[in-house]
């Protein structure tokens, strides 16, 4: 039997159970976990996260796993749902342009919960994160961009299977059980781009984390599932409008090449949809270089690829969540203030008269020459015309925080502290940062909750 004829999930299951994770992948995963815990703490005070916790509290459940930023504990599934929702609540969590997903929100949420269930250490959590990330990357290469273009929110659809892989690894499952875990998760997978700009978008990240934990728990009981759930005649690839309907040799590189090392992770330095980042970066730079004032700007015209308008759907946002999916608003904020941060999407800034005056002067247009040969959502041509007739034009690929322009350790630390201090005291944030930087050496992931609860905010 050739590798290509083996069911996709069988190949995934063997990889999840037996792969040896290289040290470079662990290093990348450690930074990803650190960054994700930071944005989870920041997001824990957001309405979407609070409402999920309210329901979790009402439902009850064994107090086994930590809900970050609260001091509360709940069942593994509810903890993964709560933490995954909080991680994505600000849209400040990382990106992968192969899976076209925010990989870490579901992977870390599921990983933290499963690590507590298994009483596992930091090294095991990092290994589990890596195998989940790689499974998502394989699916992303086969399914995208068609899957994403047709309306599926890959953070949730692919994230459910990646989270199941992460949970399966932490629970010590053999190849057969890991295969069942991912098969169950394939049946749970969903997530719609129509939800962007609403509370459901972060909820979908939380659901992916919960789906992964539940799938692995069920598989541990012997719960059965089809090993053809991904690439069968009526499996996930067909049902979710994959670019290819079979995996082919897509899994051949598993365990030999590692996307987390070779392709890397995009760390967000702005808390908005990643499709806005090339434009934000460019406008901040042009403003700093040419020192023009907002009222000197006659027009900003941004050329984008054909997928970007399906994501950035709000040209006149009325809420902060809509603002995160508005190129017009993000561009106006960058021109108005030379920065885009968490406060940009809070009520005072939403009604800022300088931003409001700029909005009608900003346009977004699809250009067939943009994005050719580049990952979707990563290229833009930004044109600024001033009232005095001066104009600037810049084609940009990617942004600061992308793998070819990664954040420094200092930038990661600064982002972590700024995020964490929305939920905990500066002292606790500093201790948490130190603990996470040394994650691989810690013998019990469960001990992290003691760090967070040391001093109230």
Secondary structure as GFF3:
##gff-version 3
##sequence-region A 1 457
A	DSSP	three_ten_helix	3	5	.	.	.	ID=ss1
A	DSSP	alpha_helix	8	18	.	.	.	ID=ss2
A	DSSP	alpha_helix	23	43	.	.	.	ID=ss3
A	DSSP	alpha_helix	47	59	.	.	.	ID=ss4
A	DSSP	beta_strand	65	67	.	.	.	ID=ss5
A	DSSP	beta_strand	72	74	.	.	.	ID=ss6
A	DSSP	alpha_helix	76	88	.	.	.	ID=ss7
A	DSSP	alpha_helix	103	118	.	.	.	ID=ss8
A	DSSP	alpha_helix	122	143	.	.	.	ID=ss9
A	DSSP	alpha_helix	146	149	.	.	.	ID=ss10
A	DSSP	alpha_helix	154	170	.	.	.	ID=ss11
A	DSSP	alpha_helix	175	188	.	.	.	ID=ss12
A	DSSP	three_ten_helix	193	195	.	.	.	ID=ss13
A	DSSP	alpha_helix	199	220	.	.	.	ID=ss14
A	DSSP	alpha_helix	236	239	.	.	.	ID=ss15
A	DSSP	alpha_helix	259	262	.	.	.	ID=ss16
A	DSSP	three_ten_helix	274	276	.	.	.	ID=ss17
A	DSSP	alpha_helix	277	290	.	.	.	ID=ss18
A	DSSP	three_ten_helix	294	296	.	.	.	ID=ss19
A	DSSP	beta_strand	297	304	.	.	.	ID=ss20
A	DSSP	alpha_helix	308	311	.	.	.	ID=ss21
A	DSSP	alpha_helix	320	323	.	.	.	ID=ss22
A	DSSP	alpha_helix	327	337	.	.	.	ID=ss23
A	DSSP	three_ten_helix	342	345	.	.	.	ID=ss24
A	DSSP	alpha_helix	347	350	.	.	.	ID=ss25
A	DSSP	alpha_helix	353	359	.	.	.	ID=ss26
A	DSSP	beta_strand	362	366	.	.	.	ID=ss27
A	DSSP	beta_strand	379	386	.	.	.	ID=ss28
A	DSSP	beta_strand	391	397	.	.	.	ID=ss29
A	DSSP	three_ten_helix	403	405	.	.	.	ID=ss30
A	DSSP	alpha_helix	409	420	.	.	.	ID=ss31
A	DSSP	alpha_helix	426	437	.	.	.	ID=ss32
A	DSSP	three_ten_helix	439	441	.	.	.	ID=ss33
A	DSSP	three_ten_helix	445	447	.	.	.	ID=ss34
A	DSSP	alpha_helix	448	452	.	.	.	ID=ss35
###
